[in-house]
Amino acid sequence: MKFFQKTGLISIILSFFMLSLIAYAATSPGLGLASTFGILSSTYTNTASGTTINGDLGYTTGPAVAPTVSGTTHIANGTYNQAGIDQGTALAALNSQACTFTFPAGAVDLATDTSHGAIGIYTPGVYCTTASSAASIGTAGITLSGSGTYIFRVNGALTTVANSAVRLASSASACDAWWTPTAATTLGANSTFIGTDIDASGITIGDTITWTGRALAFGGTVSTVRDTITVPTCTVATTPGTTPGATTAATPSTTPGLPNTGVGPQEKNTPLWIIGAVILASLSAIYFIRKKA
């Protein structure tokens, strides 16, 4: 009888442990109208021909040299303004998710860091730097490995060096890679970048960058030079700040052309059948214990 009591207790503990791991897994928010934008900014600067945006473009102040845009260019219109609101809602949803790993204090080179695990390899999770700690990606680059959401919450600037790369492996998707620096983003020349960067402090894209993702800087400036930005095709909820199965975030107030400061709820995307299965397993274990007692 004691054996069954012990095993039943262990089952309960493991069930709740599994539930907590599932419930707090990183999740990708919807972007609403911002989802189709390769570049969204207050001021957009492009100084040379050769830039291609495979997606929409939005700005208030336009470039000296127009890029090639496969989608629609929105100049301070209603779609542009709503996309800015949706950008802010998604950012709030990303920032509300708990860190699964925090780097040691100080600036961190993601390409050489070993505190998080294997050098240059990142699995799904929420990676955070400490207060006022910038992050960079060195020459060796990094690989996002595995299906799931990757959130890099940088409490400072984000920089990539020339010729660096962010790569995908083992079913990782550009749809689920997110960068939320609190200071400016700067991408080095001839580099490859992956994911959606939400940064109202400004995004400087160096010469000849290949970027699969989005440069979302509503309220800030985005600059390009002979770059190619491709919006990934993603299957996600269109409601901003949500994932399939999650509740809708309240729309924060915003002023077009200024950073969005709205706060949304923490995102959790646990399928209900998984939650039900874990709860059922726990209840069955309790019943089993009582019956044997």
NUMI-23577 format. One record per residue (C-alpha): x, y, z. Coordinates in steps of 0.02 Angstrom, whole numbers, plus 50000, padded with zeros to 5 digits. Example, Ala and Ser with C-alpha at 12.3 -4.5 7.8 and 13.67 -1.06 7.14 Angstrom:
506154977550390 506844994750357 
//
This chain:
500005000050000 501415012050043 502205008449875 500615013449785 500455028949892 502225034149849 502045030649663 500385039849660 501165054949745 502595054749622 501345054149478 500465069549545 502085079149564 502675074449390 500995078849315 501005096449387 502835098549340 502445093749160 500955105549157 502015120049218 503315116849083 502005116148947 501035131349006 502555142549013 503345137648848 503765152648740 502425157048613 502355167948458 501065181948459 500025186948310 500515203248226 498845208848157 499075220748012 500945222148049 501185204147991 501325208747807 502625222547828 504435219547784 504805237047849 503705247747961 504435264148021 504135282548051 505595287547940 506245275747807 507955279347731 508655270647577 510145278347490 510525266447346 509565256447217 509515237747238 508455235847397 507025223447381 505605221347506 504595205647480 503105211647579 502315228247625 503195244447666 502565257947784 503215274947834 502805293247865 504395300547790 505025291247637 506725287047561 507775296547434 507875280847327 506315269947318 506555251247346 505715237547247 504165232447345 503175216847303 501745221647417 500915238347456 501745254347514 500735262647652 501145280847685 500415286447852 498705279247810 497475269447914 498305252647882 499985259847931 499305267048093 498425250848141 499995240848101 500915252148225 499635248348359 499755229748321 501655230648330 501535237748505 500275224648561 501375210448498 502895218048584 501955218748749 501455200548729 503255195448695 503945205448842 502675198148962 503345180548941 504495174149077 506345172149039 506865154049022 508715158949023 509595174849078 511375178049020 512705183449147 512815202249176 513685212449044 513695212648854 513495195548774 514075188748606 512755175948562 513955167448442 515265163448575 514235162148735 514285145248822 513275149448978 511635145048891 512245128348819 513165122448663 514135136548582 513185145048442 511655133648460 510005139648531 508455129348565 506695136848587 506485148248737 506525166048802 508315172348813 508585188148915 510055199648950 510195208849115 509865227449135 510805238449011 511675223448933 511865223748745 511915208248635 512905204948477 513105191048351 514915187948304 515685181348143 515325163048182 513455166948191 512125156948281 510935142648240 509135141548300 508835122948317 507145114648343 505305118148321 504635131448440 504735149848482 506345159548506 506265176348595 507855186548621 507445200248745 508935211948742 508985225648873 510085236548766 510685237248586 510715222648464 512175221648342 512755209048213 514495209848136 514875209447950 514725192347867 513835184548016 512295173648002 510765167948096 510345150448034 508875138448053 508985119748087 507875105248139 506195113048091 506545130148167 505555143748077 505825162148041 503995164348092 504455160148272 506065170148294 505865186748387 507045200648439 506515214348560 508005225748598 507705241348701 509045251248608 509465252348422 509745237348308 511225237548188 511545223548062 513285221947988 513595221647800 513455205447700 512605196447843 511075185247854 509725188447983 508175178648033 506605183748127 505535198648172 506445213048255 505285225048349 506295240348391 505585258048396 507335264348440 507815261848258 508495248248144 510035251048036 510225237647902 511965237247828 512425234847645 511885218647560 510915210647702 509815195447673 508425195647801 506985183447817 505805191947937 505225209647976 505995226248027 504625233848135 505115251048201 503475260748204 503965276748293 505785275248240 506915275048087 507385260647973 508815262347848 509325250547708 510695249347575 510505236547435 509645224047550 508355210247528 507005208247659 505745194247640 504215192547750 503995174047794 502375165047759 501695160647931 500145151647993 499685161648149 498185170648220 497915187648139 497335195448301 498795205348374 499555199048534 498785181748523 499195164048472 497945150748424 496985146248581 497515161748677 496425176148730 496425192648637 497525206448707 496705223148741 497195236148612 498335249048694 498195267448655 499535274348540 499985290048445 500495286948264 502355290348243 502765287348426 503295271348515 501845260748572 501785258248760 500285246748778 500365231648891 499585215148844 499345198948940 500625185148952 500435173148808 500155154648839 499725142748700 499425126348789 498205115248694 496705111648803 496815092948773 498555092648849 497975102049003 496485090349017 497575074949000 498755080749137 497325085049254 496485068349219 498115059249257 498245068449423 496445064749472 496665046449425 498205045449534 497265052949682 495825040649657 497045026249647 497875031249811 496225032849902 495595016249836 497145006949890 497095015450061 
//
